[in-house]
């Protein structure tokens, strides 16, 4: 059940916090049809060196959150504090300077690269914008990062994106993001457009780059199996709201939210002798133009009761470091059903 609240946030004065998002709202005015409530009162934080995985079905607001952090465009309301400074209050010039330490890897690696420019120039573009380095320094940095991502600088540097496969283009995108020495990299479904065999290579590369350059990652995906392998914490979203936050081990072994349980049941089981336990949600995904009252998941939830329509659930800690926004959460570890206190 999707809700609101800040119980899952860590101490605001912690020196380890790199990004803190509070009460983020993103709405789009469509004219006659009204407003699209893409993201509604979402709060989360990320510590230095951490990978926060964000999961949920299409339309839940994952990519909108990512673009709002980058101020592409600026959110309707809320705070996005990076190293203690609110990005939403920055001038365009200040924001341009700050974006050097905030980089993004997009879902479609081919369309995110300029087809008219050579790879060497694509990767060097961020360095050109930042300035402060000689041409020789920039060329050395580009050659080094291309080698790190597994591409030959001599062979790849003077070619254009259409001459590469999807996986190679994603390597170029990663090189472009990391060459400017960012602190936070937002990965917006970076492997969803790639073959399964290539996905593993790109995920391994991201892990290597994180370790090598001390990166912090916001990793967005709809594949829960992928998120489990790369994340330190996982945040589940539904229709613009946060449902559940926990470490991947806690979340995947013993979910508290009925929506999370349904998502996990959809992960394919590789063992043919194990019977699938897929849970089917009834009803269609509600429209973000007119989201349900109270809990936004209630129209599809098999556990919904009258309270769910009347009151929006608040995020609360039901187990150590395991947070859920639900009036009637699961409690599978004890064999009992949870309830609101």
GULO-799567 format. One record per residue: x, y, z of N, C-alpha, C in turn; residue in three letters. Coordinates in steps of 0.1 Angstrom, whole numbers, padded with zeros to 4 digits, always signed. Example, Ala and Ser with C-alpha at 12.3 -4.5 7.8 and 13.67 -1.06 7.14 Angstrom:
<nodes>
+0132-0057+0078+0123-0045+0078+0132-0033+0078ALA
+0128-0022+0071+0137-0011+0071+0129+0000+0079SER
</nodes>
This chain:
<nodes>
+0009-0012+0000+0000+0000+0000+0009+0012+0000UNK
+0007+0021-0010+0016+0032-0011+0012+0043-0002UNK
+0022+0049+0005+0019+0059+0015+0030+0070+0015UNK
+0031+0077+0026+0040+0088+0027+0047+0087+0041UNK
+0056+0097+0044+0063+0097+0057+0078+0097+0055UNK
+0085+0099+0066+0099+0101+0066+0106+0092+0076UNK
+0099+0082+0082+0105+0073+0092+0117+0066+0087UNK
+0118+0064+0074+0129+0056+0069+0142+0065+0066UNK
+0141+0078+0068+0152+0087+0066+0162+0086+0077UNK
+0175+0087+0074+0185+0087+0084+0187+0102+0089UNK
+0196+0103+0100+0198+0116+0106+0203+0126+0096UNK
+0196+0138+0096+0199+0148+0085+0213+0154+0086UNK
+0219+0153+0099+0232+0159+0100+0243+0149+0099UNK
+0240+0137+0094+0250+0127+0092+0260+0131+0080UNK
+0273+0130+0083+0283+0134+0073+0283+0124+0061UNK
+0277+0112+0063+0277+0102+0053+0266+0104+0043UNK
+0257+0112+0045+0246+0114+0036+0250+0123+0024UNK
+0249+0118+0012+0253+0125+0000+0240+0132-0006UNK
+0229+0124-0006+0217+0130-0012+0205+0128-0003UNK
+0197+0138-0001+0185+0137+0007+0174+0144-0001UNK
+0163+0136-0003+0152+0141-0010+0140+0141+0000UNK
+0133+0152+0001+0122+0153+0010+0110+0159+0003UNK
+0099+0151+0005+0085+0156+0001+0085+0160-0014UNK
+0092+0152-0022+0093+0154-0036+0079+0153-0043UNK
+0075+0163-0051+0063+0162-0058+0066+0166-0073UNK
+0061+0158-0082+0062+0161-0096+0049+0159-0103UNK
+0043+0170-0108+0030+0170-0115+0032+0176-0129UNK
+0024+0171-0138+0024+0177-0152+0010+0181-0155UNK
+0009+0193-0160-0004+0199-0164-0007+0195-0178UNK
-0018+0187-0180-0021+0182-0194-0032+0191-0200UNK
-0036+0202-0194-0046+0210-0199-0060+0206-0195UNK
-0068+0202-0205-0082+0199-0202-0084+0186-0193UNK
-0075+0177-0194-0076+0164-0187-0071+0165-0172UNK
-0065+0176-0169-0060+0178-0155-0046+0176-0153UNK
-0042+0172-0141-0028+0171-0138-0024+0156-0136UNK
-0012+0153-0141-0007+0139-0139+0001+0140-0126UNK
-0003+0132-0116+0004+0131-0103+0015+0120-0104UNK
+0026+0124-0111+0037+0114-0114+0044+0110-0101UNK
+0047+0119-0092+0054+0116-0080+0048+0124-0069UNK
+0044+0118-0058+0036+0125-0047+0042+0123-0034UNK
+0049+0133-0029+0054+0133-0015+0064+0121-0012UNK
+0074+0120-0021+0084+0110-0019+0096+0115-0012UNK
+0101+0108-0002+0113+0111+0005+0123+0099+0006UNK
+0135+0102+0004+0146+0091+0006+0159+0098+0007UNK
+0169+0090+0011+0183+0095+0012+0193+0084+0007UNK
+0205+0088+0004+0215+0079+0000+0228+0083+0006UNK
+0235+0073+0013+0248+0076+0019+0259+0075+0008UNK
+0270+0081+0012+0282+0080+0003+0286+0065+0001UNK
+0288+0061-0012+0293+0048-0015+0282+0038-0015UNK
+0269+0042-0013+0258+0033-0012+0251+0032-0026UNK
+0245+0021-0029+0236+0019-0040+0222+0017-0036UNK
+0213+0027-0039+0199+0026-0036+0192+0021-0049UNK
+0185+0009-0048+0178+0004-0059+0163+0009-0058UNK
+0157+0013-0069+0144+0017-0069+0136+0008-0079UNK
+0126+0001-0075+0118-0008-0083+0103-0005-0083UNK
+0097-0011-0093+0082-0009-0094+0078-0011-0108UNK
+0065-0013-0111+0061-0015-0124+0061-0002-0132UNK
+0060-0004-0145+0060+0008-0154+0049+0018-0150UNK
+0053+0031-0149+0043+0041-0145+0043+0045-0130UNK
+0052+0038-0123+0052+0041-0108+0059+0053-0104UNK
+0067+0059-0114+0074+0072-0111+0089+0071-0109UNK
+0095+0059-0112+0109+0057-0109+0118+0067-0117UNK
+0115+0067-0131+0123+0076-0139+0121+0090-0136UNK
+0108+0094-0132+0105+0107-0129+0113+0112-0117UNK
+0114+0103-0107+0123+0106-0095+0137+0109-0100UNK
+0142+0101-0108+0156+0103-0113+0158+0116-0120UNK
+0149+0120-0129+0150+0132-0136+0148+0144-0126UNK
+0139+0142-0116+0137+0153-0107+0150+0156-0098UNK
+0157+0145-0095+0170+0147-0088+0179+0155-0096UNK
+0180+0152-0109+0188+0160-0119+0183+0173-0122UNK
+0171+0176-0118+0164+0189-0121+0161+0190-0136UNK
+0156+0178-0142+0153+0177-0156+0139+0172-0158UNK
+0129+0180-0157+0129+0194-0152+0129+0196-0137UNK
+0128+0208-0132+0127+0210-0118+0114+0204-0113UNK
+0114+0198-0100+0102+0192-0095+0092+0203-0092UNK
+0079+0199-0090+0069+0209-0087+0071+0215-0073UNK
+0075+0206-0063+0078+0211-0050+0087+0200-0043UNK
+0092+0204-0031+0101+0195-0024+0115+0199-0024UNK
+0123+0192-0016+0138+0195-0015+0146+0183-0021UNK
+0156+0187-0028+0166+0178-0033+0180+0183-0029UNK
+0185+0178-0017+0197+0183-0012+0209+0174-0015UNK
+0218+0179-0022+0230+0172-0026+0242+0178-0018UNK
+0248+0170-0010+0259+0175+0000+0254+0187+0008UNK
+0241+0186+0012+0236+0197+0021+0231+0209+0014UNK
+0232+0210+0000+0227+0222-0007+0215+0218-0015UNK
+0205+0226-0015+0192+0223-0021+0194+0227-0036UNK
+0193+0217-0045+0194+0219-0059+0183+0227-0065UNK
+0171+0225-0059+0159+0232-0064+0160+0247-0062UNK
+0169+0252-0053+0170+0266-0051+0181+0273-0059UNK
+0189+0265-0066+0200+0270-0074+0196+0277-0086UNK
+0204+0287-0090+0202+0294-0103+0207+0284-0114UNK
+0203+0287-0126+0208+0279-0138+0223+0278-0138UNK
+0230+0288-0136+0244+0288-0136+0250+0279-0125UNK
+0245+0280-0113+0249+0272-0102+0246+0257-0104UNK
+0234+0255-0110+0230+0241-0113+0239+0235-0123UNK
+0243+0242-0133+0252+0237-0144+0265+0233-0138UNK
+0270+0241-0128+0283+0237-0122+0281+0225-0113UNK
+0270+0224-0106+0268+0213-0097+0266+0200-0104UNK
+0261+0200-0116+0258+0188-0124+0270+0180-0128UNK
+0282+0186-0127+0294+0179-0130+0296+0167-0120UNK
+0291+0169-0108+0292+0158-0098+0279+0150-0097UNK
+0270+0153-0106+0257+0145-0107+0256+0141-0122UNK
+0257+0128-0124+0257+0123-0138+0246+0112-0139UNK
+0241+0110-0152+0230+0101-0154+0233+0091-0166UNK
+0230+0079-0164+0231+0069-0175+0217+0065-0179UNK
+0213+0067-0192+0199+0066-0196+0196+0051-0200UNK
+0183+0049-0202+0178+0036-0205+0182+0031-0218UNK
+0181+0039-0229+0184+0035-0242+0198+0040-0246UNK
+0208+0032-0246+0221+0037-0248+0224+0043-0262UNK
+0216+0038-0272+0219+0042-0286+0213+0056-0288UNK
+0200+0058-0284+0194+0071-0286+0199+0082-0277UNK
+0206+0079-0266+0212+0089-0257+0225+0094-0262UNK
+0230+0089-0273+0243+0093-0278+0241+0101-0291UNK
+0248+0112-0293+0247+0120-0305+0252+0112-0317UNK
+0243+0108-0327+0248+0100-0338+0257+0107-0347UNK
+0259+0120-0347+0267+0127-0356+0281+0129-0351UNK
+0283+0127-0338+0296+0129-0332+0304+0117-0330UNK
+0317+0118-0330+0326+0106-0328+0326+0103-0313UNK
+0329+0091-0309+0329+0086-0296+0338+0095-0287UNK
+0350+0098-0292+0360+0106-0284+0354+0119-0280UNK
+0346+0125-0289+0340+0139-0286+0328+0137-0277UNK
+0321+0126-0278+0309+0124-0269+0314+0123-0255UNK
+0324+0115-0253+0329+0113-0239+0336+0125-0234UNK
+0342+0133-0242+0349+0145-0238+0340+0157-0236UNK
+0327+0156-0240+0319+0168-0239+0317+0173-0225UNK
+0316+0165-0215+0315+0169-0201+0327+0177-0197UNK
+0339+0172-0201+0351+0179-0198+0352+0192-0204UNK
+0347+0193-0217+0347+0206-0224+0338+0216-0216UNK
+0327+0212-0212+0317+0221-0205+0323+0225-0191UNK
+0330+0216-0184+0335+0219-0171+0347+0228-0172UNK
+0355+0227-0183+0367+0235-0185+0378+0232-0175UNK
+0389+0240-0176+0400+0239-0166+0410+0229-0169UNK
+0409+0222-0181+0419+0212-0185+0424+0215-0199UNK
+0437+0212-0201+0442+0213-0215+0437+0202-0224UNK
+0439+0205-0237+0434+0195-0247+0441+0181-0245UNK
+0454+0182-0241+0461+0169-0239+0456+0162-0227UNK
+0453+0169-0216+0448+0163-0204+0434+0156-0207UNK
+0426+0163-0214+0413+0158-0217+0414+0145-0226UNK
+0423+0146-0236+0425+0134-0244+0430+0122-0236UNK
+0439+0124-0227+0444+0113-0219+0433+0108-0210UNK
+0425+0116-0204+0414+0111-0196+0404+0103-0204UNK
+0401+0108-0216+0391+0100-0225+0397+0087-0228UNK
+0410+0086-0232+0416+0074-0235+0416+0064-0224UNK
+0418+0070-0212+0419+0061-0200+0405+0055-0196UNK
+0395+0064-0197+0382+0059-0193+0376+0049-0204UNK
+0379+0051-0216+0375+0041-0227+0381+0028-0224UNK
+0394+0028-0220+0401+0015-0217+0395+0009-0205UNK
+0391+0017-0195+0385+0011-0183+0372+0004-0186UNK
+0364+0010-0195+0351+0004-0198+0352-0007-0208UNK
+0364-0011-0212+0366-0022-0221+0365-0019-0236UNK
+0368-0006-0240+0369-0002-0254+0383+0002-0257UNK
+0387-0001-0269+0401+0003-0274+0400+0018-0278UNK
+0407+0027-0272+0406+0041-0276+0410+0044-0290UNK
+0420+0037-0295+0425+0039-0309+0414+0034-0319UNK
+0408+0023-0316+0398+0018-0325+0384+0024-0324UNK
+0380+0027-0312+0367+0032-0309+0366+0047-0309UNK
+0376+0054-0306+0375+0069-0304+0370+0077-0316UNK
+0374+0073-0328+0370+0080-0340+0359+0074-0348UNK
+0351+0065-0341+0339+0059-0347+0327+0066-0341UNK
+0316+0064-0348+0303+0070-0343+0294+0059-0337UNK
+0284+0063-0329+0276+0054-0322+0269+0043-0330UNK
+0265+0046-0342+0258+0035-0350+0267+0024-0354UNK
+0280+0025-0352+0289+0014-0355+0291+0005-0343UNK
+0284+0007-0332+0286-0002-0320+0273-0009-0317UNK
+0274-0020-0310+0263-0027-0305+0256-0019-0293UNK
+0245-0024-0288+0238-0018-0277+0247-0018-0264UNK
+0253-0029-0262+0261-0031-0250+0274-0022-0251UNK
+0279-0020-0263+0291-0011-0264+0287+0003-0263UNK
+0275+0007-0268+0270+0020-0266+0268+0024-0251UNK
+0263+0014-0243+0261+0016-0229+0275+0018-0222UNK
+0285+0011-0227+0298+0013-0221+0303+0027-0224UNK
+0300+0032-0236+0303+0046-0240+0295+0056-0230UNK
+0283+0053-0228+0275+0061-0219+0280+0062-0205UNK
+0285+0050-0200+0291+0049-0187+0304+0057-0187UNK
+0312+0056-0197+0324+0064-0198+0321+0079-0198UNK
+0311+0083-0205+0308+0097-0206+0304+0102-0192UNK
+0296+0094-0185+0292+0098-0171+0303+0099-0161UNK
+0312+0090-0162+0323+0088-0151+0335+0097-0154UNK
+0337+0101-0167+0350+0108-0170+0351+0121-0163UNK
+0339+0127-0159+0340+0140-0153+0341+0139-0137UNK
+0344+0127-0133+0346+0124-0118+0334+0128-0110UNK
+0322+0122-0112+0311+0126-0104+0311+0119-0091UNK
+0302+0123-0082+0301+0116-0069+0288+0107-0069UNK
+0278+0112-0076+0266+0104-0077+0262+0101-0092UNK
+0260+0089-0095+0256+0085-0108+0242+0079-0107UNK
+0232+0084-0115+0219+0079-0116+0218+0070-0128UNK
+0214+0057-0125+0213+0047-0136+0198+0044-0138UNK
+0193+0050-0149+0179+0048-0152+0177+0036-0161UNK
+0174+0025-0155+0172+0012-0162+0183+0010-0172UNK
+0196+0009-0168+0207+0009-0177+0209-0004-0185UNK
+0202-0015-0181+0204-0027-0188+0191-0033-0194UNK
+0180-0026-0192+0167-0031-0197+0166-0033-0212UNK
+0174-0025-0219+0173-0025-0234+0184-0035-0240UNK
+0191-0042-0231+0202-0051-0236+0198-0065-0234UNK
+0205-0074-0242+0204-0088-0241+0208-0093-0227UNK
+0203-0104-0223+0205-0109-0210+0220-0112-0208UNK
+0227-0117-0218+0241-0120-0217+0249-0107-0215UNK
+0245-0096-0221+0252-0084-0221+0249-0076-0208UNK
+0237-0079-0202+0233-0072-0190+0243-0075-0179UNK
+0247-0088-0177+0256-0092-0167+0269-0085-0168UNK
+0274-0083-0181+0287-0076-0183+0286-0061-0179UNK
+0275-0055-0182+0273-0041-0178+0272-0039-0163UNK
+0264-0048-0157+0263-0048-0142+0276-0050-0135UNK
+0284-0059-0140+0298-0061-0135+0306-0049-0137UNK
+0305-0042-0148+0313-0030-0151+0309-0019-0142UNK
+0296-0017-0139+0291-0007-0130+0297-0010-0116UNK
+0297-0022-0111+0302-0025-0098+0317-0022-0098UNK
+0324-0025-0108+0339-0023-0109+0341-0007-0109UNK
+0333+0000-0116+0335+0015-0117+0332+0021-0103UNK
+0321+0016-0096+0318+0021-0083+0330+0019-0074UNK
+0336+0007-0074+0347+0004-0065+0359+0013-0069UNK
+0362+0014-0082+0374+0021-0086+0373+0036-0083UNK
+0362+0042-0086+0360+0056-0085+0353+0061-0073UNK
+0349+0052-0064+0342+0056-0052+0328+0062-0054UNK
+0321+0057-0064+0308+0062-0068+0297+0059-0058UNK
+0286+0067-0058+0274+0064-0052+0263+0063-0063UNK
+0255+0053-0062+0246+0050-0073+0231+0050-0068UNK
+0223+0056-0077+0208+0055-0076+0204+0046-0088UNK
+0201+0034-0085+0199+0024-0096+0184+0021-0098UNK
+0179+0024-0109+0164+0022-0112+0162+0011-0121UNK
+0153+0002-0118+0150-0010-0127+0137-0015-0124UNK
+0131-0023-0133+0119-0030-0130+0122-0045-0128UNK
+0134-0049-0130+0138-0063-0128+0143-0064-0114UNK
+0135-0071-0106+0139-0072-0091+0151-0080-0089UNK
+0154-0090-0098+0165-0099-0096+0178-0091-0099UNK
+0178-0081-0108+0189-0073-0111+0192-0064-0099UNK
+0181-0057-0094+0183-0048-0083+0188-0055-0070UNK
+0184-0067-0068+0189-0074-0056+0204-0076-0056UNK
+0210-0078-0068+0224-0081-0069+0233-0069-0068UNK
+0227-0057-0070+0236-0045-0071+0233-0035-0059UNK
+0222-0037-0052+0218-0026-0042+0222-0029-0028UNK
+0224-0019-0020+0226-0019-0006+0212-0017+0001UNK
+0204-0009-0004+0190-0007+0000+0181-0008-0012UNK
+0168-0011-0010+0158-0012-0021+0146-0004-0016UNK
+0141+0004-0026+0129+0012-0024+0119+0008-0034UNK
+0107+0004-0029+0097-0001-0038+0086+0010-0040UNK
+0083+0013-0053+0073+0024-0056+0061+0019-0063UNK
+0050+0026-0060+0037+0023-0067+0030+0036-0069UNK
+0027+0039-0082+0019+0050-0085+0023+0063-0078UNK
+0036+0066-0079+0041+0078-0074+0044+0079-0059UNK
+0042+0067-0052+0044+0067-0038+0054+0056-0034UNK
+0060+0057-0022+0069+0046-0017+0061+0036-0009UNK
+0063+0024-0012+0056+0013-0004+0065+0007+0007UNK
+0077+0004+0004+0086-0003+0013+0100+0000+0011UNK
+0108+0000+0021+0123+0003+0021+0130-0007+0030UNK
+0140-0014+0025+0147-0023+0033+0160-0027+0025UNK
+0169-0035+0032+0180-0041+0025+0175-0052+0016UNK
+0182-0055+0005+0177-0065-0004+0175-0079+0003UNK
+0183-0083+0012+0182-0096+0019+0169-0096+0027UNK
+0166-0085+0034+0153-0085+0042+0141-0085+0033UNK
+0142-0076+0023+0130-0074+0014+0127-0086+0006UNK
+0137-0093+0001+0134-0104-0008+0131-0117+0000UNK
+0136-0118+0012+0133-0130+0020+0120-0129+0027UNK
+0116-0117+0031+0104-0116+0039+0097-0102+0037UNK
+0091-0100+0026+0085-0087+0023+0073-0085+0033UNK
+0071-0072+0036+0060-0068+0044+0048-0062+0037UNK
+0050-0058+0025+0040-0051+0017+0034-0061+0006UNK
+0021-0061+0005+0014-0071-0004+0018-0068-0019UNK
+0021-0055-0022+0026-0052-0036+0040-0057-0038UNK
+0049-0056-0028+0062-0062-0029+0062-0077-0031UNK
+0053-0083-0023+0051-0098-0024+0047-0102-0039UNK
+0038-0094-0045+0033-0097-0058+0045-0095-0068UNK
+0053-0085-0066+0064-0083-0075+0074-0094-0074UNK
+0077-0098-0062+0087-0109-0060+0082-0122-0066UNK
+0069-0124-0065+0064-0137-0070+0065-0138-0085UNK
+0067-0126-0092+0068-0126-0107+0082-0129-0111UNK
+0092-0130-0102+0106-0133-0106+0106-0148-0111UNK
+0111-0151-0123+0111-0165-0128+0120-0174-0119UNK
+0115-0186-0117+0123-0196-0109+0130-0205-0118UNK
+0144-0205-0118+0152-0213-0127+0151-0228-0125UNK
+0146-0232-0114+0145-0246-0111+0132-0252-0116UNK
+0132-0261-0126+0119-0266-0131+0111-0275-0121UNK
+0118-0279-0111+0111-0288-0101+0104-0279-0090UNK
+0106-0266-0090+0100-0257-0080+0088-0251-0087UNK
+0076-0253-0081+0064-0247-0086+0064-0232-0084UNK
+0060-0225-0095+0059-0210-0093+0049-0206-0084UNK
+0051-0195-0077+0042-0189-0067+0037-0176-0071UNK
+0034-0174-0084+0030-0161-0089+0017-0156-0083UNK
+0016-0144-0078+0004-0138-0073-0002-0129-0084UNK
-0014-0130-0087-0020-0121-0097-0028-0110-0091UNK
-0025-0098-0094-0032-0087-0088-0045-0084-0097UNK
-0056-0082-0091-0068-0079-0098-0069-0065-0101UNK
-0076-0062-0112-0079-0048-0116-0067-0042-0124UNK
-0069-0030-0130-0059-0023-0137-0053-0013-0129UNK
-0041-0009-0133-0034+0002-0127-0042+0015-0127UNK
-0045+0021-0116-0052+0034-0116-0045+0045-0124UNK
-0052+0054-0129-0047+0065-0136-0040+0075-0127UNK
-0028+0080-0130-0022+0091-0122-0029+0104-0123UNK
-0038+0105-0133-0046+0117-0134-0056+0118-0122UNK
-0061+0106-0118-0070+0106-0107-0067+0094-0097UNK
-0056+0095-0089-0052+0084-0081-0063+0082-0070UNK
-0064+0069-0065-0074+0066-0055-0071+0074-0042UNK
-0081+0076-0034-0080+0082-0021-0073+0072-0011UNK
-0068+0078+0000-0061+0069+0010-0049+0062+0004UNK
-0049+0049+0005-0039+0041-0001-0041+0039-0016UNK
-0031+0042-0024-0032+0042-0038-0032+0027-0043UNK
-0028+0018-0036-0028+0004-0040-0040-0004-0036UNK
-0049+0003-0029-0061-0004-0023-0070-0010-0034UNK
-0071-0004-0046-0080-0009-0056-0075-0022-0062UNK
-0063-0026-0060-0058-0039-0065-0053-0048-0054UNK
-0054-0044-0041-0049-0051-0030-0059-0061-0024UNK
-0055-0074-0023-0065-0084-0017-0067-0082-0002UNK
-0059-0074+0004-0061-0072+0019-0067-0058+0022UNK
-0072-0051+0012-0077-0038+0015-0090-0038+0023UNK
-0091-0028+0032-0103-0027+0040-0108-0012+0040UNK
-0118-0009+0047-0124+0004+0046-0114+0015+0050UNK
-0106+0012+0060-0096+0022+0064-0086+0026+0053UNK
-0084+0017+0044-0074+0020+0033-0079+0031+0024UNK
-0092+0032+0022-0098+0043+0014-0099+0056+0022UNK
-0099+0055+0035-0101+0067+0043-0089+0074+0047UNK
-0078+0066+0049-0066+0072+0055-0053+0067+0047UNK
-0044+0076+0044-0032+0073+0037-0022+0066+0047UNK
-0017+0055+0044-0007+0049+0054+0006+0056+0054UNK
+0012+0056+0066+0024+0063+0069+0036+0053+0069UNK
+0047+0057+0065+0059+0048+0066+0063+0046+0080UNK
+0065+0033+0084+0068+0030+0098+0078+0018+0098UNK
+0086+0017+0108+0096+0006+0110+0089-0005+0117UNK
+0087-0017+0110+0081-0028+0117+0091-0038+0121UNK
+0103-0038+0115+0114-0046+0118+0127-0037+0118UNK
+0138-0041+0124+0150-0032+0123+0153-0029+0109UNK
+0154-0017+0105+0158-0012+0092+0149-0017+0081UNK
+0137-0020+0084+0127-0025+0074+0114-0017+0076UNK
+0111-0008+0066+0101+0001+0067+0090-0002+0056UNK
+0077+0001+0060+0066-0002+0051+0055+0008+0054UNK
+0048+0012+0043+0037+0021+0044+0024+0013+0040UNK
+0018+0007+0051+0007-0002+0049-0001-0003+0062UNK
-0014-0002+0061-0023-0004+0073-0023-0018+0077UNK
-0023-0028+0068-0024-0042+0071-0012-0050+0065UNK
+0000-0048+0070+0011-0054+0063+0012-0069+0066UNK
+0020-0076+0057+0023-0090+0059+0032-0092+0071UNK
+0032-0103+0077+0042-0107+0087+0045-0121+0086UNK
+0051-0125+0075+0053-0139+0072+0063-0146+0081UNK
+0072-0138+0087+0082-0145+0096+0076-0151+0108UNK
+0065-0145+0113+0059-0150+0125+0046-0158+0123UNK
+0042-0158+0110+0030-0165+0106+0017-0158+0110UNK
+0019-0145+0114+0007-0137+0117+0006-0125+0108UNK
-0006-0120+0106-0008-0108+0098-0006-0096+0107UNK
+0001-0086+0101+0003-0074+0108-0009-0065+0107UNK
-0010-0055+0116-0021-0045+0115-0016-0032+0121UNK
-0024-0022+0118-0020-0009+0122-0022-0008+0137UNK
-0013-0001+0144-0014+0000+0159-0024+0011+0163UNK
</nodes>
